[in-house]
Amino acid sequence: MHEMSLMVSMLEIIEDQARQEGFRRVTRVTLEIGQMAGVDPEAMRFAFEAGTLDSVAEGAELIIEETLGRARCPACGLEAPVEVFYEPCAACGQAPQEIIAGRAMRIVSLDVD
């Protein structure tokens, strides 16, 4: 489950922010996960709950916003939603397409005390 290692990296970012900004507690974390990122939102929730114990984010609510995958066809230029890698272009059938959105995971916001 690579979500735990992603959670550890995310917690490092949160704790760095806490030191820089001077807050003591995070009450809510909003996380954006792309549909093409290979991250299971439920596994991420589990990793977050377990990984934040004894941290500035212990007990924080985790909000996950999923973003759709989007691809551009190198042959005809069509940009369209995609759900899987190597999905052929809906217009011309060319594959693979260039994934242009939906591969990232990022912290969108932190609510803090």
SULCOR-V889368 format. One line per field, one symbol per residue. burial: # if it has 24 or more other ideal C-beta (glycine too) atoms within 12 Angstrom, else .. A space follows every 10 residues. Layout:
burial->???
This chain:
burial->..#..##..# #.###..... .....#..## #######.#. #..##.##.. ##..###..# .#.#.##.## #.#......# .#....#.#. ......###. .#.##.#..# ...
